[in-house]
Amino acid sequence: MTRKLLVCFAFLLGSVSLIAQNKTVTGTVTSSTDGSPLPGVNVLVQGTTNGTQTDFDGNYTIEAAEGDVLLFSYLGTKSQSATVGSSDTIDVVMEEDASLLDEVVVTALGIKRQEKTLTYAQQSVDADELTKTRDPNFMNALSGKTAGVEIKKSSSGAGGSTKILLRGNKSLSGDSSPLFVIDGIPMANNKGGQPGMWGGTDSGDGLSALNPDDIESISILRGANA
């Protein structure tokens, strides 16, 4: 009986010792580009299912033991790892991965998604293609570069408005122009003009005011889910 009690007591002491090794680890995950906090970064204890995500301010809290390895992963960045030591704070800086950024598409709501997970058609045009023709209205440079996009140039010359249709007209009387979103902000592409007896005037549109050299790339999203 005494031997059984001693064995049970030793087992309980071992369990308490293991539990005592776990501690709360906190930290902040930021971007190497501008130092801004990164929300939604996955933080996982290697070899376990214990994980969490950073909040809006890039902060995280996780239970781990000394010697555990924390894995940090985020879309478009290189995965990072850090070993838990005596300190309770581990800050991590995520570096962009150019090979992964090429596969990332920003939707109309500003949400980053991998291209293979999209449920709608997507095409991209790089800045080099936009600036080859040096057209005052960069939308004219999309002509012939993307499938299903119809570009109708104005005959009024430089600065004139451009009509854009995706897969043809969708309405007999309404406007079939697509929605333009720049850095997550919808842009009004209102066309200015005044009809007249001798053909009227064309005052251009909102897109004609954009400098093509300031554009990194254009993504064309087609489909109701876009």
ABEGO torsion letter per residue (X at the ends): XAAAAAAAAAAAAAAAAAAAABBBBBEBBBBAAAGBBBBGBBBBBBGBABBBBBBAAGBBBBBBBBGBBBBBBBBGBBBBBBBBBABABBBBBBBBBAAAAAABBBBAAGBBBBAAABABBBBBBBAAAAAAAGBABAAAAABGABBGBBBBBBAAEBGBBBBBBBGEBABAABBABBBBBBGGBBBBBBBBEBBBAAGEBBAEBAAAABBAAABABBBBBBEAAX
